[in-house]
């Protein structure tokens, strides 16, 4: 008996398997393919065609389709291609309830272009949902090996996604993930909103500029008006950022957020925005507003306000490795927009001193900088090292100035500065100029080289179009005092004069010096009148007192002649 039952069971099972295998070949699928195309087209609101359609019976009955295409509609651009698709119907609903219900759709090898995605985004912006009056319903949809072709030809992906629908054909659960697991987005329906989670690691934003994140985690709610992210954390460019953000897209794209940034490396970020020549670590407490008609343009229209700090900053010359300016810290309150940056209460700690003031920087259409600055206790030799090949001055620098810079590029900003101000140096050195030696020399040869130590050096400075004017120069040291003026032309050539008062046996002797040469090789010597007076005094009364007396008499006679000449010129002009 048992053998007969086993033989009957095996025979019946074999017959069932043969029927299931042979059944697809007994049914013509052409009619069903066109019906399925029509129903799916109504479901998604776009025309769809299927290359081949086959019925499979094992392990459960399902339809296997290959080469499915979604085409552009009259008002809907963009296309989509599916290499392979399997559709598993709910046979109980079809057989007993008469409803065309699809339990599961699986897609393998889905390729879509940017235009179709933009059409879906516009549909969301305008508040339209996909048609739901089709005679077919879907419970679950999943896909793998999904790629997106951007308008610029760049291929994004591959991704996988998984969607569970409600009976009303709304999304109940959605998850999107890159195949390499570097990005995961998850939506879970909660009432009329969706609980949202975004996680990424070692991931690059698929927009320009292509920001890269080591870690990103954001959570919040997606509603009909936008995405609220009250919890936002990311690690990028060796720094961190946390805060909150809100994203809306009804009328236009907008991102509004409040963030706290710490120790973010600036040089790779600046390169993303086509800049170079600057490095440092950025931190700050900021309010961010990004607004644009298209998502890809959001980073091109920033409005960022708040307090900021840049640590360990370096500015380089264009194409040069040597730093132009190095600072320990820059702090301030800033307003950044598409065209420029305005800062208030700006304090720069550099070269053991402080520079502070308000600034305005622009980079559209060209670069420019304006600032009203005050400096205190700056080591001027280190400050000038980035601008000059040779040492010219040393000392503790203080002063104030109005500064204007302009150039087509950032690196060219410092080529021809415009500066109008006053400076004061304490306890320093004037290199390549020995004022004492030049003052006591009776030779007609120029004095070149040496140096002058001073307790104080001050002047009014005017720099414009590559020309430097130093007015009201005053220098004081233990052995001399000097006053005068000097200019430096665009070729670095010097022209000017100083009246040097040299202490000699408790008496100040004034010697007028002529200044010529270049900034790299200054030439000093007494004026012709001072030389003649010094030679005569030395000849008559001997060196020392005679030299000083001769120079003094010559100076007084020279001034008297200048006064007479000026009076005669004035009288002639009156006539």
Secondary structure, 3 states (H helix, E strand, C coil): CHHHHHHHHHHHHHHHHHHHHHHHHHCCCHHHHHHHHHHHHHHHCCCEECCEEEEECCCCCEEEEEEEEECCCCCCCCCEEEEEEEEEECHHHHHHHCCEEEEEEEEEEEEEEHHHHHHHHHHHHCCCCCCCCCCEEECEEEEEEEEEECCCCCEEEEEEEEEEECCCCCEEEEEEEECCCCEEEEEEEECCEEEEEEEEEEEECCCCCCCEEEEEEEEEEECCCEEEEEEEEEEECCEEEEEEEEEECCCCEEEEEEEEEEEEECHHHHHHCCCCCEEEEEEEEEEEEEEECCHHHHHHCEEEEEEEEEEEEEEECCCCCCEEEEEEEEEEEEEECCCEEEEEEEEEEECCEEEEEEEEEECCCCEEEEEEEEEEEEEHHHHHHCCCCCCCEEEEEEEEEEEEEEECCCCCCCCCCEEEEEEEEEEEEEECECHHHHHHCCCCCCEEECEEEEEEEEEEEEEECCEEEEEEEEEECCCEEEEEEEEECCCCEEEEEEEEEEEECCEEEEEEEEEEEECCCEEEEECHHHHHHHHHHHHHHCCCHHHHHHHHHHHHHHHHHHHHHHHHHHHHHHC
